[in-house]
Amino acid sequence: MNPITIKNPIIWADIPDMSIIRVGSVYYMSSTSMHSMPGCPIMKSNNLRDWEIIGYVFDQLESNDAHHLRNGQHIYGQGAWASSLRYHNGKFYLCFSANDTNQFYLFITDDIESGNWEKHIFDGLHHDPSLLFDENRVFIIYGNGKIFIKELTADAAAVKVDGVNQVLLETEKEGMGLRAEGCHAYKMNNYYYLFFIEWPKTGNRRRRQVCYRSKELFGPYESKVVLDDDLGFFNHGVAQGGIVDTMNGEWYALLFQDHGAVGRVPILVPVNWSEQGWPVFGMRGQVPKEFTIELPENTSQPIVISDDFNGNEDTLKLQWQWNHNPHNHLWSLTERKGCLRLKTGVLVNNVEHAPNTLTQRTEGPRCRVITRIDTSAMLAGDKAGLVALQHNFAAIGIELTEEGEKRVTLSGRGDTDIEENLASDPFQGQQIHLKADFDFVDKRDTVRFYYAKDGEDWIRLGESWQLKYTLDHFMGCRIGLFNYATVQTGGHADFFYFHYEKYQ
């Protein structure tokens, strides 16, 4: 086997809070999905470099106004947070908390690639949990600063009556802006290892990875900073994640790094072990930008794809996620063959609250999206187009005014929280081509929008829009296809394709 080359980030897209396992020679990871549905993506690799989405844990987490983006309610920045994925005795387990419901969710399946996940719900938040299987006992370890441990039943389907439920340890408080959280727990080599992130107020003042360990589950624990590096990128520390070994006994950590508006990107870090049994992250304390690994070459489906919407049934490709639960009666791939049809069914006043916005991630260093829309069935007050979706969003679309005039418009919402009309041109014709160009190099984090009648003679609309990663959505910039009504429902827009290109 020839070694393959790893270049960090291994995926230049928003895949935060990864939890990784190995089953035989195959690696699986889960990631945070928050308001995007279906939720909690499962990805697969055989070499830790080439990952593809193989499914989701749930189609929808809850069915209520907030999850369906109805009546002014939403779950932006909430929903499914950091998950913990584990494999034990032939079954896969995944758990997380949702801030909006104040509940803890645990899912179980014996087939991670095509099986259904059995769902269990516990009351109360369990912040950034980690499952720990300790022989015939099951625990979740969770918290921020004050770290708790709670015992579950042997099948992990419920909290164990009269089981352990207590504070496990208190992490460092002095000089910390963010105390330890994001637990990943392991039992190996006669130790219990708990990995966390913390964010000190002194020194480098960036997120860093810390390890607590003990030979006894309930302590006492000793701790050590195991990684404090930013890959030379704006003092954004590489941290939060778990460790995994290869079939050859080599160890790696899968962590993430804030990368501006594109989101939090996965970083693979070599791990060795000291004679004292401590994990040693990186090379001479630093994350390598490039290194080789003794794992096989692989081909996999990309994380973001083009789509010509030519399926024979109303089933979307796995790379797509809806912005909140979809209204399934208001979209179709089959009503007009070769098109995605988005129908209006509710009245909203901006794209952030438009149901059935269909999204994919953006990617660095640069990427581009082009779509073509048939506007002939749109009604007065409708707007359809492309959105760079964050709380500070920008959208280009074709708009049919109440007076019956058709205009191509660019709108955006910046720090004022008020959507502004940034530019507008009159437009004649039934079909329009729209384009969005993204630049994430060195945190430029900009998008430029264009339109054309023929798909060749592009006209730039407005100025570059500054994208920002904020905690309102807690997610990297998504590119979305939308159609919403402001005056009357019943119209629709047909999208012929979503052509995507990632480039340098």
Backbone torsions as a table, in degrees:
resi	resn	phi	psi	omega
1	MET	NA	124.7	175.6
2	ASN	-81.9	140.2	179.6
3	PRO	-66.5	150.7	175.3
4	ILE	-104.8	159.1	-178.8
5	THR	-98.2	131.5	175.0
6	ILE	-102.3	129.3	173.9
7	LYS	-121.8	127.5	-179.2
8	ASN	-93.8	140.4	-1.2
9	PRO	-72.7	148.8	-178.1
10	ILE	-72.1	-27.6	172.3
11	ILE	-135.7	121.3	-177.7
12	TRP	-93.5	63.9	-179.1
13	ALA	-155.4	167.8	-173.7
14	ASP	-76.9	98.7	174.9
15	ILE	-137.1	78.5	-173.3
16	PRO	-89.2	167.7	170.0
17	ASP	54.3	43.9	-177.6
18	MET	-68.2	146.0	170.0
19	SER	-126.0	126.4	-169.6
20	ILE	-122.5	143.9	174.2
21	ILE	-139.8	162.3	170.3
22	ARG	-121.3	133.2	174.1
23	VAL	-125.3	107.1	-171.1
24	GLY	65.5	-123.2	179.6
25	SER	-101.1	7.8	-174.9
26	VAL	-109.4	139.2	178.1
27	TYR	-108.0	140.2	175.7
28	TYR	-127.3	147.5	172.5
29	MET	-143.1	152.1	172.9
30	SER	-114.6	165.4	-176.7
31	SER	-151.3	160.6	177.6
32	THR	-66.3	139.7	178.1
33	SER	-127.2	-17.7	177.1
34	MET	50.6	-116.6	-172.3
35	HIS	-84.7	-9.0	-176.7
36	SER	-77.9	137.9	-178.6
37	MET	-129.5	141.4	-0.8
38	PRO	-62.7	161.6	-168.6
39	GLY	-115.8	160.8	-179.9
40	CYS	58.3	76.4	-178.5
41	PRO	-65.9	144.2	172.7
42	ILE	-110.8	126.7	180.0
43	MET	-118.0	156.1	-172.9
44	LYS	-134.2	145.8	177.1
45	SER	-152.7	156.7	170.3
46	ASN	-115.9	8.2	-179.4
47	ASN	-146.2	10.9	177.3
48	LEU	67.4	-0.4	178.6
49	ARG	-111.3	-46.4	-173.8
50	ASP	-100.7	107.0	-175.7
51	TRP	-112.2	147.3	172.8
52	GLU	-139.2	151.3	177.9
53	ILE	-77.6	127.2	179.3
54	ILE	-112.8	-8.3	179.2
55	GLY	165.9	-175.1	179.2
56	TYR	-133.2	155.4	-178.3
57	VAL	-76.2	-34.9	-179.9
58	PHE	-145.7	151.1	173.8
59	ASP	-78.3	-40.7	171.9
60	GLN	-147.3	146.1	-177.0
61	LEU	-84.3	-45.8	178.3
62	GLU	-139.8	164.0	176.3
63	SER	-123.7	92.9	177.9
64	ASN	-149.1	177.2	-175.9
65	ASP	-58.0	-43.3	-177.0
66	ALA	-65.2	-42.3	-179.1
67	HIS	-73.4	-25.1	177.5
68	HIS	-94.1	2.9	179.5
69	LEU	58.6	51.6	-177.8
70	ARG	-118.6	152.9	172.4
71	ASN	53.5	38.2	176.6
72	GLY	75.8	4.4	-179.6
73	GLN	-99.3	154.5	-178.0
74	HIS	-158.2	172.1	175.9
75	ILE	-125.7	30.7	176.9
76	TYR	-55.6	131.6	179.4
77	GLY	74.1	7.2	-178.5
78	GLN	-123.0	-133.0	-179.8
79	GLY	62.2	-144.3	-173.5
80	ALA	-80.7	111.1	177.1
81	TRP	-90.7	-161.9	-172.1
82	ALA	-49.1	123.4	-177.9
83	SER	-100.5	162.1	173.1
84	SER	-122.9	123.1	-179.5
85	LEU	-111.0	128.9	179.6
86	ARG	-141.7	157.5	177.5
87	TYR	-125.6	129.7	-177.1
88	HIS	-151.9	125.0	175.1
89	ASN	49.5	47.1	173.5
90	GLY	83.9	2.8	179.6
91	LYS	-124.8	151.0	176.1
92	PHE	-103.9	137.7	-179.1
93	TYR	-126.4	139.9	177.1
94	LEU	-142.9	135.9	-180.0
95	CYS	-140.9	158.1	175.9
96	PHE	-167.6	170.9	173.4
97	SER	-112.6	156.8	174.3
98	ALA	-125.3	118.7	-176.1
99	ASN	-64.4	-35.1	-174.9
100	ASP	-70.5	-29.8	-179.0
101	THR	-98.3	-11.5	-176.5
102	ASN	57.2	41.7	-178.5
103	GLN	-135.1	160.9	178.6
104	PHE	-113.5	131.1	-175.6
105	TYR	-115.7	136.0	176.5
106	LEU	-131.7	128.4	-177.5
107	PHE	-118.9	146.0	-177.5
108	ILE	-135.8	137.6	173.0
109	THR	-149.2	156.8	172.5
110	ASP	-103.2	1.9	179.0
111	ASP	-139.8	95.1	-174.4
112	ILE	-70.5	-21.2	-175.0
113	GLU	-90.8	-28.5	-179.0
114	SER	-145.6	4.5	-177.6
115	GLY	-87.4	168.8	174.6
116	ASN	-89.6	146.8	-179.7
117	TRP	-97.2	126.5	176.2
118	GLU	-81.3	129.4	-169.8
119	LYS	-105.9	133.7	175.4
120	HIS	-130.9	140.0	-176.1
121	ILE	-124.3	131.6	175.8
122	PHE	-117.1	148.8	178.0
123	ASP	-74.1	147.3	171.8
124	GLY	91.9	149.9	176.8
125	LEU	-77.3	143.4	174.2
126	HIS	-132.0	86.1	-166.4
127	HIS	-61.4	127.4	176.6
128	ASP	45.3	65.1	-172.5
129	PRO	-79.8	157.8	168.5
130	SER	-130.9	129.6	172.4
131	LEU	-77.2	141.7	175.6
132	LEU	-135.7	116.6	174.7
133	PHE	-96.4	119.8	-176.1
134	ASP	-123.4	89.7	-174.3
135	GLU	56.9	-114.4	-177.2
136	ASN	-99.3	16.0	179.0
137	ARG	-118.2	150.0	-178.0
138	VAL	-127.8	133.2	-179.3
139	PHE	-132.0	156.0	163.1
140	ILE	-117.4	135.7	179.1
141	ILE	-117.6	129.0	-169.2
142	TYR	-157.3	168.5	174.5
143	GLY	127.1	178.4	-179.5
144	ASN	-136.5	106.7	-176.7
145	GLY	82.2	-63.3	171.9
146	LYS	-93.9	113.1	-173.2
147	ILE	-100.4	127.0	-176.2
148	PHE	-105.8	158.0	172.8
149	ILE	-132.4	133.9	179.9
150	LYS	-133.7	137.6	-177.7
151	GLU	-93.6	136.8	174.9
152	LEU	-106.1	168.9	174.3
153	THR	-66.3	165.6	-174.9
154	ALA	-60.7	-27.5	177.7
155	ASP	-91.5	2.2	177.9
156	ALA	65.4	13.9	-174.9
157	ALA	-89.2	-7.4	-178.1
158	ALA	-159.9	163.7	172.3
159	VAL	-72.2	134.8	-178.4
160	LYS	-74.7	124.1	177.1
161	VAL	-63.3	129.2	-178.3
162	ASP	64.2	17.0	174.6
163	GLY	-80.9	177.5	179.5
164	VAL	-62.1	133.5	176.6
165	ASN	-156.6	93.3	-170.7
166	GLN	-159.2	171.8	170.2
167	VAL	-73.0	129.7	179.4
168	LEU	-88.9	-44.6	178.2
169	LEU	-164.5	162.5	172.6
170	GLU	-110.0	127.7	-178.8
171	THR	-89.9	172.7	-174.8
172	GLU	-53.6	133.9	-178.9
173	LYS	-113.4	-38.1	-175.0
174	GLU	-64.1	125.2	175.6
175	GLY	75.1	12.7	-177.1
176	MET	-100.3	130.9	170.6
177	GLY	-82.9	-43.5	173.8
178	LEU	-124.2	117.0	178.5
179	ARG	-76.4	168.1	-170.7
180	ALA	-55.4	133.3	175.1
181	GLU	-153.9	-177.6	178.8
182	GLY	72.0	47.2	-173.0
183	CYS	-65.4	137.9	166.6
184	HIS	-130.1	114.3	-170.9
185	ALA	-109.7	140.6	-179.2
186	TYR	-142.6	150.8	169.4
187	LYS	-120.3	117.8	-179.9
188	MET	-166.0	157.2	176.5
189	ASN	53.0	37.7	178.3
190	ASN	66.3	17.3	177.5
191	TYR	-129.9	154.6	163.3
192	TYR	-98.8	123.5	179.8
193	TYR	-112.5	128.5	176.4
194	LEU	-120.2	117.8	178.7
195	PHE	-100.7	135.6	179.1
196	PHE	-136.5	169.1	162.6
197	ILE	-107.5	155.9	170.5
198	GLU	-147.7	160.7	-174.9
199	TRP	-132.6	97.4	-176.4
200	PRO	-75.9	154.4	176.5
201	LYS	-86.1	-13.2	-177.3
202	THR	-117.7	176.5	179.5
203	GLY	67.4	-132.1	-178.5
204	ASN	-72.3	-17.7	176.2
205	ARG	54.0	51.7	178.1
206	ARG	-143.0	164.1	177.1
207	ARG	-60.0	137.2	178.6
208	ARG	-141.2	162.3	-177.5
209	GLN	-99.3	132.0	-179.5
210	VAL	-128.9	148.2	-179.6
211	CYS	-121.6	131.7	170.1
212	TYR	-109.8	140.4	179.1
213	ARG	-143.7	154.9	176.8
214	SER	-158.6	151.2	174.5
215	LYS	-81.9	-10.7	176.5
216	GLU	-121.0	137.4	-176.6
217	LEU	-56.2	-38.3	-175.0
218	PHE	-96.7	16.2	171.4
219	GLY	89.6	-174.9	9.3
220	PRO	-75.9	154.1	-179.0
221	TYR	-105.7	143.3	169.6
222	GLU	-111.7	156.7	-173.3
223	SER	-133.5	160.6	-179.6
224	LYS	-158.2	136.7	171.4
225	VAL	-72.4	123.0	-175.8
226	VAL	-107.0	-12.8	175.6
227	LEU	-158.5	130.1	176.2
228	ASP	-144.2	81.6	-175.1
229	ASP	-149.4	153.4	-176.8
230	ASP	-122.9	9.1	-178.4
231	LEU	56.4	24.0	-179.4
232	GLY	70.8	22.5	-173.9
233	PHE	-117.3	87.3	167.5
234	PHE	55.3	29.2	178.7
235	ASN	62.0	24.9	175.8
236	HIS	-90.2	109.2	-173.7
237	GLY	-68.4	143.1	173.5
238	VAL	-86.9	114.9	-175.5
239	ALA	-168.3	169.4	178.6
240	GLN	76.0	109.6	178.3
241	GLY	160.9	-170.2	-176.3
242	GLY	-122.0	-178.4	-179.2
243	ILE	-118.3	157.1	-179.6
244	VAL	-153.1	149.7	178.2
245	ASP	-107.3	162.6	175.1
246	THR	-97.3	173.3	176.7
247	MET	-63.2	-23.3	-179.7
248	ASN	-89.6	2.5	177.2
249	GLY	86.1	10.4	173.7
250	GLU	-85.9	151.6	-175.1
251	TRP	-118.4	146.2	178.0
252	TYR	-142.6	152.7	173.2
253	ALA	-111.5	137.4	174.2
254	LEU	-108.3	107.2	-175.6
255	LEU	-120.3	179.9	175.7
256	PHE	-132.3	167.8	179.8
257	GLN	-140.6	135.3	173.0
258	ASP	-63.2	126.7	-179.0
259	HIS	-126.4	42.6	177.5
260	GLY	70.1	-145.5	-170.9
261	ALA	-68.4	-21.0	178.1
262	VAL	-70.5	-20.8	175.2
263	GLY	115.7	-157.2	-176.0
264	ARG	-103.9	118.7	-167.0
265	VAL	-107.4	144.9	-178.5
266	PRO	-73.9	137.0	178.3
267	ILE	-125.3	130.9	177.6
268	LEU	-100.8	130.1	-173.2
269	VAL	-127.1	126.3	173.7
270	PRO	-62.5	145.0	179.0
271	VAL	-130.3	131.2	171.4
272	ASN	-119.2	176.7	-177.3
273	TRP	-126.0	132.6	178.3
274	SER	-76.8	167.6	177.9
275	GLU	-63.5	-24.3	179.4
276	GLN	-86.4	0.2	176.5
277	GLY	88.5	14.1	176.7
278	TRP	-91.8	142.5	173.2
279	PRO	-71.7	139.7	179.6
280	VAL	-117.3	108.8	-175.4
281	PHE	-88.6	139.4	172.6
282	GLY	79.9	-167.8	179.1
283	MET	-119.9	114.0	-175.0
284	ARG	54.7	39.7	175.7
285	GLY	81.1	1.8	-177.9
286	GLN	-120.4	151.3	175.7
287	VAL	-80.7	123.0	178.6
288	PRO	-71.5	138.8	174.8
289	LYS	-73.8	-25.1	-178.8
290	GLU	-152.0	138.5	175.6
291	PHE	-160.5	170.6	179.7
292	THR	-108.0	157.5	-176.8
293	ILE	-144.1	141.7	-176.5
294	GLU	-86.7	71.8	176.3
295	LEU	-138.6	160.9	-170.9
296	PRO	-75.7	153.8	168.7
297	GLU	-62.8	155.1	-177.9
298	ASN	-154.1	152.1	169.4
299	THR	-115.0	138.1	-178.6
300	SER	-144.9	162.6	177.1
301	GLN	-71.3	137.4	-179.7
302	PRO	-66.0	160.5	-179.6
303	ILE	-72.9	-33.7	177.0
304	VAL	-121.6	137.5	-172.8
305	ILE	-136.2	161.2	164.0
306	SER	-80.6	158.3	-179.3
307	ASP	-150.3	129.0	176.5
308	ASP	-100.1	5.9	173.5
309	PHE	53.4	45.8	-175.6
310	ASN	-110.1	28.9	179.0
311	GLY	-73.8	162.9	-179.5
312	ASN	-94.3	-1.8	177.5
313	GLU	-147.0	169.3	-177.0
314	ASP	-82.2	64.2	177.7
315	THR	-127.2	122.0	-178.9
316	LEU	-86.6	154.6	174.5
317	LYS	-68.0	154.7	-170.7
318	LEU	-64.1	-20.7	-178.4
319	GLN	-71.5	-18.2	-178.5
320	TRP	-84.9	142.2	169.2
321	GLN	-137.2	142.6	175.2
322	TRP	-79.8	151.4	173.4
323	ASN	-83.6	95.4	-169.8
324	HIS	78.7	178.1	178.7
325	ASN	-60.1	136.4	178.0
326	PRO	-76.1	154.0	166.9
327	HIS	-93.4	96.2	-165.5
328	ASN	-66.3	-21.3	178.5
329	HIS	-80.1	-3.2	-175.5
330	LEU	-111.4	18.2	173.3
331	TRP	-147.4	156.6	-179.2
332	SER	-161.7	146.2	169.8
333	LEU	-105.5	-4.7	-172.4
334	THR	-114.9	-18.5	-179.6
335	GLU	-64.2	-32.6	170.8
336	ARG	-133.4	108.5	-174.4
337	LYS	-57.0	132.1	178.8
338	GLY	83.9	14.0	179.8
339	CYS	-138.9	149.6	164.8
340	LEU	-92.4	118.4	177.6
341	ARG	-100.8	122.5	174.9
342	LEU	-111.3	119.8	-176.6
343	LYS	-106.3	147.4	178.3
344	THR	-89.5	139.5	-180.0
345	GLY	-139.0	-12.2	177.0
346	VAL	-138.1	161.3	177.7
347	LEU	-99.4	130.6	177.1
348	VAL	-137.0	166.9	-177.1
349	ASN	-110.9	-2.6	173.1
350	ASN	-160.6	168.5	-171.8
351	VAL	-70.6	-25.4	-179.9
352	GLU	-62.6	-29.3	-179.4
353	HIS	-105.5	15.5	178.5
354	ALA	-82.3	119.3	176.4
355	PRO	-68.8	160.6	177.1
356	ASN	60.9	32.9	166.9
357	THR	-79.9	122.3	-174.2
358	LEU	-98.9	124.7	-167.5
359	THR	-127.0	154.4	163.0
360	GLN	-132.6	167.2	176.2
361	ARG	-68.8	158.9	162.1
362	THR	-95.4	163.4	-179.5
363	GLU	-136.2	150.1	171.6
364	GLY	-96.4	168.1	2.7
365	PRO	-73.5	-34.1	176.3
366	ARG	-141.0	153.0	175.5
367	CYS	-151.6	162.8	-174.5
368	ARG	-142.7	142.2	177.2
369	VAL	-130.8	136.6	175.0
370	ILE	-128.9	137.9	174.0
371	THR	-137.5	161.1	175.2
372	ARG	-127.1	134.6	-173.5
373	ILE	-124.6	135.0	167.8
374	ASP	-93.1	120.2	-173.3
375	THR	-103.5	7.3	-168.6
376	SER	-66.9	-21.3	-179.1
377	ALA	-104.8	12.1	176.4
378	MET	-76.7	150.6	-179.5
379	LEU	-111.1	165.8	179.6
380	ALA	-55.2	130.7	-179.1
381	GLY	93.0	-4.8	179.6
382	ASP	-83.2	152.0	174.6
383	LYS	-142.2	129.4	-179.0
384	ALA	-134.0	144.0	179.1
385	GLY	169.8	-147.7	-178.5
386	LEU	-112.6	137.3	177.2
387	VAL	-127.1	136.8	165.3
388	ALA	-90.2	100.1	-163.9
389	LEU	-95.0	107.7	162.4
390	GLN	-142.4	-177.4	176.1
391	HIS	-59.8	-42.7	172.8
392	ASN	-89.0	75.6	-171.8
393	PHE	-87.1	164.3	169.1
394	ALA	-139.9	140.9	-175.0
395	ALA	-142.5	136.7	171.0
396	ILE	-110.2	135.8	-178.2
397	GLY	-158.7	166.0	172.6
398	ILE	-94.5	129.9	-174.0
399	GLU	-124.4	133.2	175.7
400	LEU	-103.8	112.3	-176.3
401	THR	-72.6	166.5	179.0
402	GLU	-65.1	-22.9	177.2
403	GLU	-84.6	0.2	178.0
404	GLY	90.4	5.2	179.2
405	GLU	-84.6	140.8	178.6
406	LYS	-102.1	128.4	-179.2
407	ARG	-136.5	146.8	170.1
408	VAL	-96.9	126.3	-171.0
409	THR	-127.6	151.4	172.2
410	LEU	-120.9	125.2	178.6
411	SER	-130.5	158.7	179.5
412	GLY	-158.2	157.8	175.4
413	ARG	-124.9	117.7	-178.4
414	GLY	-101.3	-145.6	-174.5
415	ASP	-70.4	-15.3	-179.7
416	THR	-78.6	-10.4	-176.6
417	ASP	65.8	16.7	177.3
418	ILE	-116.3	126.9	178.1
419	GLU	-70.8	131.6	-179.5
420	GLU	-116.6	145.6	169.7
421	ASN	-82.3	114.2	-172.5
422	LEU	-92.8	-31.2	-179.7
423	ALA	-165.7	156.5	-177.9
424	SER	-159.6	137.2	175.5
425	ASP	-131.2	143.4	172.1
426	PRO	-65.8	150.5	-178.4
427	PHE	-141.4	137.8	175.5
428	GLN	-122.8	139.3	-179.3
429	GLY	126.8	162.6	-178.0
430	GLN	-92.3	-24.3	-177.9
431	GLN	-122.6	144.6	-178.9
432	ILE	-137.9	143.5	173.1
433	HIS	-102.4	135.2	179.0
434	LEU	-125.3	145.6	-178.3
435	LYS	-138.7	142.0	174.0
436	ALA	-128.3	128.8	178.3
437	ASP	-113.6	122.8	-177.9
438	PHE	-109.7	142.1	177.7
439	ASP	-132.2	110.8	-179.1
440	PHE	-110.4	11.8	-178.9
441	VAL	-66.6	128.9	176.8
442	ASP	49.8	38.2	176.8
443	LYS	61.0	30.9	171.5
444	ARG	-62.2	-43.7	170.3
445	ASP	52.9	55.5	179.5
446	THR	-121.9	159.4	172.7
447	VAL	-137.5	140.1	175.9
448	ARG	-121.6	143.6	-175.2
449	PHE	-118.4	146.6	-178.7
450	TYR	-140.5	159.2	171.6
451	TYR	-140.2	160.9	179.1
452	ALA	-156.2	153.2	173.9
453	LYS	-82.8	-36.1	-172.7
454	ASP	-110.2	-2.9	-177.9
455	GLY	81.2	7.8	-179.4
456	GLU	-125.2	-48.4	-177.5
457	ASP	-90.4	86.6	-173.0
458	TRP	-80.6	138.9	176.5
459	ILE	-115.1	122.9	178.7
460	ARG	-76.2	134.8	179.4
461	LEU	-112.5	117.0	177.4
462	GLY	74.1	-171.7	-179.5
463	GLU	-97.5	170.5	174.9
464	SER	-60.2	140.7	179.5
465	TRP	-103.2	133.2	179.5
466	GLN	-85.0	116.6	178.5
467	LEU	-86.5	148.2	-179.1
468	LYS	-139.1	138.0	172.9
469	TYR	-89.6	117.5	178.1
470	THR	-128.1	166.3	-179.0
471	LEU	-79.2	-5.1	178.1
472	ASP	-60.4	-43.0	174.6
473	HIS	-103.0	-25.7	-179.8
474	PHE	55.5	38.6	-174.9
475	MET	-151.2	147.7	175.8
476	GLY	-65.6	164.9	-177.1
477	CYS	-61.5	130.5	174.4
478	ARG	-106.6	149.2	171.3
479	ILE	-103.5	129.3	-173.4
480	GLY	-131.4	151.7	170.9
481	LEU	-101.3	130.0	-174.8
482	PHE	-138.4	158.0	169.6
483	ASN	-153.5	119.3	-180.0
484	TYR	-138.7	159.5	-177.6
485	ALA	-112.1	141.0	176.3
486	THR	-114.1	-14.6	-174.2
487	VAL	-121.8	-47.3	-176.7
488	GLN	-148.5	150.5	178.8
489	THR	-98.8	168.2	176.0
490	GLY	114.0	-9.6	176.8
491	GLY	-85.4	173.7	173.8
492	HIS	-152.8	160.7	174.5
493	ALA	-128.5	141.1	179.7
494	ASP	-109.4	124.7	177.9
495	PHE	-101.3	120.9	-175.4
496	PHE	-78.4	-31.4	-178.2
497	TYR	-166.4	167.8	173.5
498	PHE	-132.9	98.4	-177.7
499	HIS	-98.5	120.9	-172.0
500	TYR	-119.2	141.7	177.7
501	GLU	-142.7	129.5	171.4
502	LYS	-103.3	134.6	-176.2
503	TYR	-150.0	168.8	-176.5
504	GLN	-84.6	NA	NA
